[in-house]
Amino acid sequence: MPPLDHSVTPDGRYFVHRGILWRCSNPALPDDERQRLVRELMGARRAVGAALRANDPDAERDARARVHAAKVALGERGPTWWDGPDLNRTAVARSPYAAWYAETRRADDAA
């Protein structure tokens, strides 16, 4: 299994978790807006868990919609906040970031 890390690509578009690229939030968001959206995201995720525990499919659907809306607003889903393709959920080893990531791993191993 690839190492657990959260290296951020040099362009700041993705972080790596378990060898997979995941989109970062839009860095152009004002801090107060980002904090508000993160609070909404965390609340929505808690609501998903509560709905699952309560076996309430309607509440789960609504909570998952809130999660999605918060992630879109943060720039983690939906249209990219940059010009270019979206490599979200791509294996870093099969992406244009492969050489960068391999070098990052070698540097970590040498430390």
KEZADO-801324 format. One record per atom (N, C-alpha, C): residue number from 1; residue in three letters; x, y, z. Coordinates in nm, 3 decimals. Atoms other than C-alpha are relative to their C-alpha. Layout:
# residues N
+-----+-----+---------+---------+---------+
|   i |  aa |      c1 |      c2 |      c3 |
+-----+-----+---------+---------+---------+
| NUM | ALA |       X |       Y |       Z |
...
+-----+-----+---------+---------+---------+
# end
This chain:
# residues 111
+-----+-----+---------+---------+---------+
|   i |  aa |      c1 |      c2 |      c3 |
+-----+-----+---------+---------+---------+
|   1 | MET |   0.086 |  -0.118 |   0.000 |
|   1 | MET |   0.000 |   0.000 |   0.000 |
|   1 | MET |   0.091 |   0.124 |   0.000 |
|   2 | PRO |  -0.081 |  -0.122 |   0.001 |
|   2 | PRO |   0.140 |   0.348 |  -0.082 |
|   2 | PRO |  -0.002 |   0.067 |   0.137 |
|   3 | PRO |  -0.006 |  -0.067 |  -0.131 |
|   3 | PRO |   0.248 |   0.559 |   0.213 |
|   3 | PRO |  -0.114 |   0.099 |   0.017 |
|   4 | LEU |   0.102 |  -0.100 |  -0.031 |
|   4 | LEU |  -0.005 |   0.779 |   0.387 |
|   4 | LEU |   0.070 |   0.135 |   0.009 |
|   5 | ASP |  -0.057 |  -0.134 |  -0.005 |
|   5 | ASP |   0.092 |   1.135 |   0.311 |
|   5 | ASP |  -0.101 |   0.096 |  -0.058 |
|   6 | HIS |   0.088 |  -0.101 |   0.056 |
|   6 | HIS |  -0.067 |   1.456 |   0.206 |
|   6 | HIS |   0.085 |   0.102 |  -0.074 |
|   7 | SER |  -0.082 |  -0.088 |   0.082 |
|   7 | SER |   0.195 |   1.596 |  -0.030 |
|   7 | SER |  -0.091 |   0.079 |  -0.093 |
|   8 | VAL |   0.076 |  -0.085 |   0.091 |
|   8 | VAL |   0.058 |   1.885 |  -0.230 |
|   8 | VAL |   0.083 |   0.019 |  -0.126 |
|   9 | THR |  -0.071 |  -0.015 |   0.127 |
|   9 | THR |   0.148 |   1.905 |  -0.599 |
|   9 | THR |   0.059 |   0.140 |  -0.010 |
|  10 | PRO |  -0.066 |  -0.130 |   0.010 |
|  10 | PRO |   0.380 |   2.190 |  -0.695 |
|  10 | PRO |  -0.092 |   0.114 |  -0.044 |
|  11 | ASP |   0.092 |  -0.105 |   0.045 |
|  11 | ASP |   0.094 |   2.378 |  -0.863 |
|  11 | ASP |  -0.114 |   0.024 |   0.098 |
|  12 | GLY |   0.100 |  -0.019 |  -0.104 |
|  12 | GLY |  -0.126 |   2.345 |  -0.551 |
|  12 | GLY |  -0.139 |  -0.049 |  -0.036 |
|  13 | ARG |   0.133 |   0.046 |   0.041 |
|  13 | ARG |  -0.412 |   2.176 |  -0.738 |
|  13 | ARG |  -0.047 |  -0.124 |   0.074 |
|  14 | TYR |   0.036 |   0.129 |  -0.059 |
|  14 | TYR |  -0.402 |   1.837 |  -0.566 |
|  14 | TYR |   0.085 |  -0.029 |   0.122 |
|  15 | PHE |  -0.082 |   0.064 |  -0.101 |
|  15 | PHE |  -0.288 |   1.658 |  -0.255 |
|  15 | PHE |  -0.006 |  -0.149 |  -0.028 |
|  16 | VAL |  -0.008 |   0.143 |   0.025 |
|  16 | VAL |  -0.187 |   1.293 |  -0.258 |
|  16 | VAL |  -0.034 |  -0.073 |   0.129 |
|  17 | HIS |   0.038 |   0.086 |  -0.114 |
|  17 | HIS |  -0.353 |   1.043 |  -0.026 |
|  17 | HIS |  -0.006 |  -0.142 |  -0.051 |
|  18 | ARG |  -0.007 |   0.140 |   0.041 |
|  18 | ARG |  -0.269 |   0.674 |  -0.057 |
|  18 | ARG |   0.025 |  -0.015 |  -0.151 |
|  19 | GLY |  -0.039 |   0.010 |   0.140 |
|  19 | GLY |  -0.120 |   0.736 |  -0.401 |
|  19 | GLY |  -0.101 |   0.055 |  -0.099 |
|  20 | ILE |   0.106 |  -0.054 |   0.085 |
|  20 | ILE |  -0.433 |   0.909 |  -0.536 |
|  20 | ILE |  -0.001 |   0.153 |   0.010 |
|  21 | LEU |   0.012 |  -0.146 |   0.002 |
|  21 | LEU |  -0.467 |   1.274 |  -0.642 |
|  21 | LEU |  -0.142 |   0.040 |   0.041 |
|  22 | TRP |   0.128 |  -0.055 |  -0.044 |
|  22 | TRP |  -0.746 |   1.466 |  -0.468 |
|  22 | TRP |   0.008 |   0.151 |  -0.013 |
|  23 | ARG |  -0.001 |  -0.145 |   0.020 |
|  23 | ARG |  -0.842 |   1.822 |  -0.554 |
|  23 | ARG |   0.006 |   0.076 |   0.131 |
|  24 | CYS |  -0.008 |  -0.093 |  -0.112 |
|  24 | CYS |  -0.746 |   2.095 |  -0.311 |
|  24 | CYS |  -0.109 |   0.105 |  -0.015 |
|  25 | SER |   0.093 |  -0.113 |   0.004 |
|  25 | SER |  -0.977 |   2.379 |  -0.221 |
|  25 | SER |   0.061 |   0.114 |  -0.081 |
|  26 | ASN |  -0.042 |  -0.115 |   0.078 |
|  26 | ASN |  -0.960 |   2.692 |  -0.431 |
|  26 | ASN |   0.074 |   0.099 |   0.091 |
|  27 | PRO |  -0.075 |  -0.091 |  -0.087 |
|  27 | PRO |  -0.682 |   2.906 |  -0.279 |
|  27 | PRO |  -0.044 |   0.146 |  -0.011 |
|  28 | ALA |   0.047 |  -0.137 |   0.015 |
|  28 | ALA |  -0.854 |   3.222 |  -0.406 |
|  28 | ALA |  -0.119 |   0.032 |   0.091 |
|  29 | LEU |   0.112 |  -0.025 |  -0.092 |
|  29 | LEU |  -1.139 |   3.178 |  -0.156 |
|  29 | LEU |   0.049 |   0.082 |   0.119 |
|  30 | PRO |  -0.036 |  -0.074 |  -0.121 |
|  30 | PRO |  -1.128 |   3.435 |   0.123 |
|  30 | PRO |  -0.004 |  -0.094 |   0.121 |
|  31 | ASP |  -0.010 |   0.090 |  -0.116 |
|  31 | ASP |  -1.034 |   3.273 |   0.457 |
|  31 | ASP |  -0.132 |  -0.017 |   0.074 |
|  32 | ASP |   0.126 |   0.013 |  -0.074 |
|  32 | ASP |  -1.367 |   3.352 |   0.624 |
|  32 | ASP |  -0.101 |  -0.083 |  -0.077 |
|  33 | GLU |   0.090 |   0.080 |   0.083 |
|  33 | GLU |  -1.559 |   3.201 |   0.331 |
|  33 | GLU |   0.041 |  -0.147 |   0.005 |
|  34 | ARG |  -0.051 |   0.138 |  -0.007 |
|  34 | ARG |  -1.337 |   2.889 |   0.333 |
|  34 | ARG |  -0.038 |  -0.062 |   0.134 |
|  35 | GLN |   0.034 |   0.053 |  -0.133 |
|  35 | GLN |  -1.389 |   2.847 |   0.708 |
|  35 | GLN |  -0.149 |  -0.030 |   0.012 |
|  36 | ARG |   0.145 |   0.022 |  -0.004 |
|  36 | ARG |  -1.767 |   2.884 |   0.670 |
|  36 | ARG |  -0.035 |  -0.127 |  -0.078 |
|  37 | LEU |   0.029 |   0.116 |   0.084 |
|  37 | LEU |  -1.772 |   2.626 |   0.390 |
|  37 | LEU |   0.051 |  -0.129 |   0.064 |
|  38 | VAL |  -0.053 |   0.119 |  -0.068 |
|  38 | VAL |  -1.553 |   2.382 |   0.585 |
|  38 | VAL |  -0.092 |  -0.037 |   0.116 |
|  39 | ARG |   0.095 |   0.030 |  -0.109 |
|  39 | ARG |  -1.789 |   2.413 |   0.884 |
|  39 | ARG |  -0.126 |  -0.065 |  -0.058 |
|  40 | GLU |   0.117 |   0.059 |   0.064 |
|  40 | GLU |  -2.082 |   2.341 |   0.650 |
|  40 | GLU |   0.030 |  -0.143 |  -0.044 |
|  41 | LEU |  -0.040 |   0.134 |   0.044 |
|  41 | LEU |  -1.897 |   2.042 |   0.503 |
|  41 | LEU |   0.005 |  -0.097 |   0.118 |
|  42 | MET |  -0.010 |   0.088 |  -0.116 |
|  42 | MET |  -1.819 |   1.897 |   0.846 |
|  42 | MET |  -0.138 |  -0.029 |   0.060 |
|  43 | GLY |   0.136 |   0.021 |  -0.049 |
|  43 | GLY |  -2.178 |   1.948 |   0.961 |
|  43 | GLY |  -0.078 |  -0.095 |  -0.090 |
|  44 | ALA |   0.069 |   0.089 |   0.094 |
|  44 | ALA |  -2.307 |   1.779 |   0.647 |
|  44 | ALA |   0.050 |  -0.143 |   0.014 |
|  45 | ARG |  -0.055 |   0.135 |  -0.018 |
|  45 | ARG |  -2.072 |   1.485 |   0.698 |
|  45 | ARG |  -0.053 |  -0.063 |   0.129 |
|  46 | ARG |   0.060 |   0.053 |  -0.125 |
|  46 | ARG |  -2.196 |   1.448 |   1.057 |
|  46 | ARG |  -0.145 |  -0.041 |  -0.025 |
|  47 | ALA |   0.141 |   0.031 |   0.030 |
|  47 | ALA |  -2.553 |   1.456 |   0.921 |
|  47 | ALA |  -0.011 |  -0.129 |  -0.081 |
|  48 | VAL |   0.000 |   0.127 |   0.073 |
|  48 | VAL |  -2.468 |   1.174 |   0.678 |
|  48 | VAL |   0.011 |  -0.115 |   0.099 |
|  49 | GLY |  -0.018 |   0.105 |  -0.099 |
|  49 | GLY |  -2.345 |   0.964 |   0.968 |
|  49 | GLY |  -0.124 |  -0.021 |   0.085 |
|  50 | ALA |   0.121 |   0.010 |  -0.081 |
|  50 | ALA |  -2.652 |   1.042 |   1.176 |
|  50 | ALA |  -0.113 |  -0.066 |  -0.079 |
|  51 | ALA |   0.105 |   0.059 |   0.084 |
|  51 | ALA |  -2.882 |   0.953 |   0.886 |
|  51 | ALA |   0.024 |  -0.149 |  -0.020 |
|  52 | LEU |  -0.031 |   0.143 |   0.016 |
|  52 | LEU |  -2.700 |   0.624 |   0.831 |
|  52 | LEU |  -0.032 |  -0.077 |   0.128 |
|  53 | ARG |   0.029 |   0.067 |  -0.129 |
|  53 | ARG |  -2.724 |   0.537 |   1.202 |
|  53 | ARG |  -0.151 |  -0.012 |   0.023 |
|  54 | ALA |   0.146 |   0.000 |  -0.018 |
|  54 | ALA |  -3.096 |   0.625 |   1.195 |
|  54 | ALA |  -0.071 |  -0.078 |  -0.111 |
|  55 | ASN |   0.059 |   0.070 |   0.115 |
|  55 | ASN |  -3.147 |   0.428 |   0.872 |
|  55 | ASN |  -0.108 |   0.084 |  -0.066 |
|  56 | ASP |   0.093 |  -0.097 |   0.058 |
|  56 | ASP |  -3.313 |   0.737 |   0.721 |
|  56 | ASP |   0.050 |   0.041 |  -0.138 |
|  57 | PRO |  -0.050 |  -0.027 |   0.134 |
|  57 | PRO |  -3.258 |   0.736 |   0.343 |
|  57 | PRO |  -0.026 |   0.144 |  -0.049 |
|  58 | ASP |   0.030 |  -0.138 |   0.043 |
|  58 | ASP |  -3.426 |   1.075 |   0.291 |
|  58 | ASP |   0.098 |   0.099 |   0.062 |
|  59 | ALA |  -0.095 |  -0.088 |  -0.068 |
|  59 | ALA |  -3.206 |   1.246 |   0.550 |
|  59 | ALA |   0.141 |  -0.022 |  -0.055 |
|  60 | GLU |  -0.132 |   0.029 |   0.057 |
|  60 | GLU |  -2.901 |   1.070 |   0.406 |
|  60 | GLU |   0.016 |   0.069 |  -0.135 |
|  61 | ARG |  -0.005 |  -0.064 |   0.132 |
|  61 | ARG |  -2.981 |   1.193 |   0.055 |
|  61 | ARG |   0.019 |   0.151 |   0.015 |
|  62 | ASP |  -0.011 |  -0.144 |  -0.022 |
|  62 | ASP |  -3.026 |   1.548 |   0.183 |
|  62 | ASP |   0.139 |   0.038 |   0.053 |
|  63 | ALA |  -0.132 |  -0.029 |  -0.057 |
|  63 | ALA |  -2.704 |   1.536 |   0.385 |
|  63 | ALA |   0.109 |  -0.017 |  -0.105 |
|  64 | ARG |  -0.100 |   0.020 |   0.106 |
|  64 | ARG |  -2.505 |   1.396 |   0.092 |
|  64 | ARG |  -0.005 |   0.114 |  -0.102 |
|  65 | ALA |   0.013 |  -0.116 |   0.089 |
|  65 | ALA |  -2.641 |   1.678 |  -0.125 |
|  65 | ALA |   0.069 |   0.122 |   0.060 |
|  66 | ARG |  -0.069 |  -0.110 |  -0.068 |
|  66 | ARG |  -2.513 |   1.926 |   0.136 |
|  66 | ARG |   0.151 |  -0.018 |  -0.007 |
|  67 | VAL |  -0.143 |   0.027 |   0.013 |
|  67 | VAL |  -2.170 |   1.758 |   0.131 |
|  67 | VAL |   0.046 |   0.040 |  -0.139 |
|  68 | HIS |  -0.037 |  -0.030 |   0.138 |
|  68 | HIS |  -2.160 |   1.783 |  -0.247 |
|  68 | HIS |   0.001 |   0.151 |  -0.024 |
|  69 | ALA |   0.008 |  -0.145 |   0.021 |
|  69 | ALA |  -2.269 |   2.148 |  -0.247 |
|  69 | ALA |   0.118 |   0.072 |   0.066 |
|  70 | ALA |  -0.113 |  -0.062 |  -0.068 |
|  70 | ALA |  -2.001 |   2.241 |   0.007 |
|  70 | ALA |   0.130 |  -0.027 |  -0.074 |
|  71 | LYS |  -0.123 |   0.033 |   0.072 |
|  71 | LYS |  -1.731 |   2.059 |  -0.187 |
|  71 | LYS |   0.008 |   0.076 |  -0.133 |
|  72 | VAL |   0.001 |  -0.080 |   0.123 |
|  72 | VAL |  -1.836 |   2.233 |  -0.511 |
|  72 | VAL |   0.037 |   0.144 |   0.033 |
|  73 | ALA |  -0.029 |  -0.138 |  -0.039 |
|  73 | ALA |  -1.829 |   2.570 |  -0.334 |
|  73 | ALA |   0.147 |   0.019 |   0.039 |
|  74 | LEU |  -0.141 |  -0.005 |  -0.037 |
|  74 | LEU |  -1.481 |   2.490 |  -0.199 |
|  74 | LEU |   0.092 |  -0.017 |  -0.121 |
|  75 | GLY |  -0.080 |   0.024 |   0.119 |
|  75 | GLY |  -1.363 |   2.401 |  -0.549 |
|  75 | GLY |   0.055 |  -0.140 |  -0.009 |
|  76 | GLU |  -0.049 |   0.137 |  -0.002 |
|  76 | GLU |  -1.301 |   2.036 |  -0.466 |
|  76 | GLU |  -0.075 |  -0.090 |  -0.097 |
|  77 | ARG |   0.080 |   0.071 |   0.100 |
|  77 | ARG |  -1.570 |   1.919 |  -0.709 |
|  77 | ARG |  -0.052 |   0.105 |  -0.098 |
|  78 | GLY |   0.057 |  -0.093 |   0.098 |
|  78 | GLY |  -1.743 |   2.069 |  -1.010 |
|  78 | GLY |   0.109 |   0.057 |  -0.090 |
|  79 | PRO |  -0.099 |  -0.059 |   0.091 |
|  79 | PRO |  -1.562 |   2.301 |  -1.249 |
|  79 | PRO |   0.132 |   0.027 |   0.073 |
|  80 | THR |  -0.130 |  -0.026 |  -0.061 |
|  80 | THR |  -1.191 |   2.334 |  -1.186 |
|  80 | THR |   0.019 |   0.150 |   0.020 |
|  81 | TRP |  -0.029 |  -0.140 |  -0.026 |
|  81 | TRP |  -1.060 |   2.660 |  -1.043 |
|  81 | TRP |   0.125 |   0.043 |  -0.078 |
|  82 | TRP |  -0.112 |  -0.030 |   0.090 |
|  82 | TRP |  -0.780 |   2.650 |  -1.304 |
|  82 | TRP |  -0.041 |  -0.043 |  -0.140 |
|  83 | ASP |   0.023 |   0.045 |   0.138 |
|  83 | ASP |  -0.769 |   2.609 |  -1.680 |
|  83 | ASP |   0.079 |  -0.128 |  -0.021 |
|  84 | GLY |  -0.069 |   0.126 |   0.027 |
|  84 | GLY |  -0.687 |   2.254 |  -1.777 |
|  84 | GLY |  -0.082 |  -0.118 |   0.048 |
|  85 | PRO |   0.075 |   0.121 |  -0.035 |
|  85 | PRO |  -0.793 |   1.896 |  -1.723 |
|  85 | PRO |  -0.004 |  -0.023 |   0.152 |
|  86 | ASP |   0.015 |   0.037 |  -0.141 |
|  86 | ASP |  -0.910 |   1.758 |  -1.390 |
|  86 | ASP |   0.047 |  -0.143 |   0.017 |
|  87 | LEU |  -0.054 |   0.133 |  -0.026 |
|  87 | LEU |  -0.710 |   1.462 |  -1.262 |
|  87 | LEU |  -0.043 |  -0.053 |   0.136 |
|  88 | ASN |   0.048 |   0.045 |  -0.131 |
|  88 | ASN |  -0.909 |   1.420 |  -0.941 |
|  88 | ASN |  -0.023 |  -0.150 |  -0.002 |
|  89 | ARG |   0.016 |   0.144 |  -0.021 |
|  89 | ARG |  -0.906 |   1.060 |  -0.816 |
|  89 | ARG |   0.082 |  -0.083 |  -0.101 |
|  90 | THR |  -0.092 |   0.070 |   0.089 |
|  90 | THR |  -0.625 |   0.965 |  -1.057 |
|  90 | THR |   0.118 |  -0.050 |   0.081 |
|  91 | ALA |  -0.122 |   0.049 |  -0.065 |
|  91 | ALA |  -0.336 |   0.748 |  -0.942 |
|  91 | ALA |   0.115 |   0.093 |  -0.038 |
|  92 | VAL |  -0.108 |  -0.094 |   0.026 |
|  92 | VAL |  -0.044 |   0.986 |  -0.907 |
|  92 | VAL |   0.105 |  -0.062 |  -0.091 |
|  93 | ALA |  -0.100 |   0.068 |   0.082 |
|  93 | ALA |   0.183 |   0.725 |  -1.069 |
|  93 | ALA |  -0.037 |  -0.001 |  -0.148 |
|  94 | ARG |   0.045 |  -0.001 |   0.140 |
|  94 | ARG |  -0.027 |   0.745 |  -1.388 |
|  94 | ARG |  -0.043 |   0.141 |  -0.041 |
|  95 | SER |   0.036 |  -0.139 |   0.027 |
|  95 | SER |  -0.041 |   1.123 |  -1.399 |
|  95 | SER |   0.124 |   0.079 |  -0.040 |
|  96 | PRO |  -0.115 |  -0.085 |   0.030 |
|  96 | PRO |   0.180 |   1.410 |  -1.514 |
|  96 | PRO |   0.084 |   0.033 |   0.124 |
|  97 | TYR |  -0.071 |  -0.025 |  -0.124 |
|  97 | TYR |   0.285 |   1.437 |  -1.147 |
|  97 | TYR |   0.087 |  -0.119 |   0.044 |
|  98 | ALA |  -0.070 |   0.123 |  -0.039 |
|  98 | ALA |   0.448 |   1.089 |  -1.142 |
|  98 | ALA |   0.146 |   0.025 |   0.035 |
|  99 | ALA |  -0.143 |  -0.023 |  -0.027 |
|  99 | ALA |   0.810 |   1.209 |  -1.165 |
|  99 | ALA |   0.018 |   0.085 |   0.125 |
| 100 | TRP |  -0.007 |  -0.083 |  -0.121 |
| 100 | TRP |   0.754 |   1.481 |  -0.904 |
| 100 | TRP |  -0.023 |  -0.084 |   0.124 |
| 101 | TYR |   0.034 |   0.080 |  -0.117 |
| 101 | TYR |   0.594 |   1.232 |  -0.667 |
| 101 | TYR |   0.110 |  -0.101 |   0.032 |
| 102 | ALA |  -0.109 |   0.096 |  -0.022 |
| 102 | ALA |   0.867 |   0.972 |  -0.715 |
| 102 | ALA |   0.119 |   0.070 |   0.065 |
| 103 | GLU |  -0.110 |  -0.076 |  -0.059 |
| 103 | GLU |   1.128 |   1.237 |  -0.636 |
| 103 | GLU |  -0.032 |   0.038 |   0.146 |
| 104 | THR |   0.043 |  -0.033 |  -0.138 |
| 104 | THR |   0.930 |   1.346 |  -0.328 |
| 104 | THR |   0.015 |  -0.123 |   0.090 |
| 105 | ARG |  -0.013 |   0.124 |  -0.079 |
| 105 | ARG |   0.919 |   0.983 |  -0.206 |
| 105 | ARG |   0.147 |  -0.031 |   0.026 |
| 106 | ARG |  -0.143 |   0.028 |  -0.018 |
| 106 | ARG |   1.295 |   0.941 |  -0.265 |
| 106 | ARG |   0.060 |   0.095 |   0.106 |
| 107 | ALA |  -0.051 |  -0.097 |  -0.096 |
| 107 | ALA |   1.366 |   1.261 |  -0.070 |
| 107 | ALA |  -0.047 |  -0.035 |   0.142 |
| 108 | ASP |   0.052 |   0.039 |  -0.132 |
| 108 | ASP |   1.144 |   1.142 |   0.218 |
| 108 | ASP |   0.074 |  -0.123 |   0.052 |
| 109 | ASP |  -0.071 |   0.122 |  -0.041 |
| 109 | ASP |   1.316 |   0.802 |   0.222 |
| 109 | ASP |   0.144 |   0.029 |   0.043 |
| 110 | ALA |  -0.139 |  -0.035 |  -0.032 |
| 110 | ALA |   1.659 |   0.966 |   0.234 |
| 110 | ALA |   0.011 |   0.078 |   0.131 |
| 111 | ALA |  -0.003 |  -0.084 |  -0.121 |
| 111 | ALA |   1.564 |   1.189 |   0.528 |
| 111 | ALA |   0.004 |  -0.082 |   0.126 |
+-----+-----+---------+---------+---------+
# end
